[in-house]
């Protein structure tokens, strides 16, 4: 019997697990759960005799992949897949997929939750400010970016976007102003919401050159990846721009420096929370399960990312 492992150190909501189980068992497969584990060796051992695995942000490295004796497919329940060693999987003939768009609304809502929490002074009773009338720049206009734009317009914000891979026509049909460069985006907007992937071209690309262009006060919101931020440059901007703030769904490596020097100008979730809603869990988890079934039964590779 085909065995499908769900390995999640941040477990799916129970309702999502129920949906995943239904998809897997209706296909005649067996579901194996590894939830809330704290030792990477547990993941290495659990994958040994399964044919497929669903992960979230779980580190799926060469050691994990190599121990999957029967492993045929890995599906990341979410869009980003930098936690998976794509080359190790390719070398072993293992297909890797993601589930783009399934978590997009949850991530977008978190971005606004953090923005409102910050501009209202962390709800400490003191007067804050409002989002209405402010300029929001969306850096990358994919599924999450589109949802951010939709919500921002509800707040009455002026919305700008930059994405070199999406046409001006597609962006502007949503009532969003398309700009020609990242530099133009950062120059115009007091709020920047990051949605770029982490790859060789984007790592540490959010640097002093870009951030120095932002008006003051300025707020950088990161629900993407920690690796896209040049952390030394970010600290330099904090020193230079007293009205600058950083809100992130990923704690920076130098979190201690922010805590010691810049109280009240940052907010970091203790653990990545963008996809932590029941709805996102259901959407991404069931999509991952269906992709595994379609791959094993029909050879469907639609969402493969390690070609």
N, C-alpha and C positions, 0 to 999 in steps of 0.2 A: 504493500500500500504506500502511496505517495505521502510523505510526511512534510508538513509545513510548520516551521518554527516562527513564533512571534517573540522576538527578543527585544524587550523594552525596559531600560533602566528607569524611564519615566513611563509608567504603564498607561495604556489607553484607558479611557473611561469604560466602566463595565458594560454599558450599552453598546459601545463600539466593539468590544471583544465578542459580545453576543452576535453582532452582525457579521463579524469576520468568521466566527465559528460556523454560522449558518451557510455562508458562501462556500467555505472549505469542505464542510461535511456533505453538503448537497452535491458536490462534485465527486464524492466518494473518497476524499482525502482525509487524513488524520491531522488534527491541530495539536501542536505542542506549544505550551506557554512557558516563557522565562521572563518573569515580571519583577521589577524592582531589585534586580541584582546589583551587588556592589563590588564584585570581584570580576575582572575581565576574564579570568580563567573559567568562570562559570559559563560565559558565552562561548569560549573556545570549545569546552566540553559538550555543550548543548547542541552545537551545530554538526557534530561528528556524523550522525546518521540520518540527517534530514535532506530532503530534496530541494527545499525552498525556504527562504527566510524573509520575514518582514521586519524592518528596523525603523527606528525614528532617528534620533541623533546619535545612536549607539556607534561606538568606534568599531568599524568592520574592517580590520586591517589584514595584513598578509597572514598572520598567525591564525586568525579566525577562518579566513577563506581556505587556507591550505588544509585545515583540519576537517573541512566539509567534504568528506569522501564521496558523497553522492550529490553534492550541491550542484544545482543547475541554474538557479535564479535567485537574485537578491533584489528586493523592492524596498526602496526608501519611501516611507509614507510621508511625503512632503516634497517640496521642490528641490531644495539644496541637497547635494550628495557628496560634499567634500569630506564627509566622515567615512567614506568607503574608498578602499584602495582599488581604483578602477583597473590599474594595470595588472595587479595580482589576480583580479577576477578574470580579466581578458586572457592572461597567460594560462589560466586553468580552464578556459572555455565556459566561464560562468557569465550569464547575462545579468546586467545591472539595469534596473529601471527606477524612475521616480514617478511621482503622481502630481504633476504640475497643476496648480490652480485649486487644489482641494482645500488648502488651509488659508487661502488668500484673504477671505473676509475676516477671519479670526485675527490674522496678523495686522491687517489694516485697522481694525477696531482697537487693538492693543496700542498702536502708534498714537491714536487719539486719546486713549486713556492716559498714557504717559504725558502727552502734551497738556491736557486739561489739569492733571494732577500737579504738574510743575507750575503752570502759569497762575494757578490758584493757590500758590505757596504751600503746596502739600496739604491743603485743607487745614491750615493751622489757625484759622480765624482772622487773619490779616487780609486786607484788600489785595486782590490780584488783578489780572487783566483778562481780556477775552480774545478768542480766535477770530471773531467776525472782523472782516476788513483787512486781516493780515495776509501777507503773501507767502504761499506755501510752494516750495519747489520739490518736485518728485524726481528723484534720480533713479531712473530706470522705470519704464512704463509697461511692465508686464502685468500679470494677473493681480498681484498685490497692489501695484501702482494704480491700476484702474479703480480698484476698490477704495484706495486712499483718496483719489480724485472725487469719486462719488460722495464720500462722506464729507470731504472738505467743502464741497459746494453746499452741502446741507448746513454747515456752520457759517456760510457766507464768506468764505475765504476766496481770495484771488489765487487761482491755481496755475502753476507753470510746470512744465516737464521737459526733461531731456532724456532721449534714448536714441543712440545712433542706429539701432536696428529696427526701429518702428517709424513709419512714414509720418510726415507732418499731418497729412490728411486724416490718418487714423487717430492721432492724438487730438487734433482740433475738432473732430466730429463729436467728441465728448465735452466740448466746451472748455477745453484746457489750452492754454497758450503754449505752443511748442517753441523752444529756444534752440539755437544752433550749436551750443557747446555747454559743457559742464561749467566753465568759467562764467558764462552769461547767466546760468541758473543761479549760481552762488552769489553773484553780484546783485541780483534782483530780490532775493528772498530772505526774509527773516527766519523762516522755518524751512529746514531741508529734511526730507524723509528719504532715507536710503533703502534701496531695494536691489542693489547690484549683487551678483554672485561673487564668490571668492574664487578667483583663478589667477593664473600667472600675470595677467594684465591688470587686474583690479586690486591685488593685494597691496596694502599700504598706499593706495591711490588717493585716499581722502587725506590729504596732507596739508602742510602749512600754506602752500600756494593757493589751494582752493579755499580753505577755511578763512584765510586772511581777507578774502573778497567779501565775505558776508557782512551785511549791515549789523550794527549794534543797537539794541540787543539782538542776539541771534541764538537759535536753538537747533542743534543737530540731533536728529532722531534716528537711531539705528536699530531696525528690526531685521537686519540682514545677517552679516557675519562679522565677528570681531576682527578677522584678518584684513578687512578692507581699510581699517583705520590705521594711520601712522601714529602710534600712541605718543611717541616723543614729540611730534609736531602738535598733537592735540593738547598736550600739557603746555607747550609754548604759547598756543593760542589762548589758553586759559589765563596765562600770565599777562598777555598783551591786551586782551579784550575782557574787561571786567564784567561786561554784560553778556558774556557768552555762556551757554549751558549745553550739556550733553546728556541725552536720555537714551538708554540702551537696554535692549533685551539680552545683552551679552555683557557680563562683567569684564572689564579690561584687565589685562595682566597687572597694570600699575594702579589697581583699585585703591590701594593703601594711600597713595599720594593724593588722590582726589579726596579721600576721607580726611586726611590730615590738613590739606591746604585749601580746599574749595567747597566747604560745607554750604549747602543750599543751592549749588549750581549744577547738580547732577542727580540722576536717578538710575539705578541699575536693578533689574530684576535678579533675584538670587539664583534663579535657574531659568534657562530659556523658556519663555512662556507663550510665544507667539501662536503656537498651534494647540495650546492647552484649553480647548473648549470641547464640550461633548459633540457639538456639530462638526468641528474640524476633525476630531478623532474618528467620528463615524464616516465622514466623507473620504478621508485619506486612507483609513484602515480598510474599508470595504473596497475602495478602488484598488488598493494593493492586492487584496485577496482575489479580486476578479482578474487582475492582470496576471497573477500567478496561474490561475486556472486556465485562462486563455492561452498563455504561453505553453503550458505543459500539454494541454489537449489539442491546441490548434497551431502552435508554433508562432503565435502573434508576438512580434517584437516592437510594437508601435512606440513604446516609450523607452526603448533602450538608450542608455547614455554612454556605453563603453564600446561603441562599434569599432 
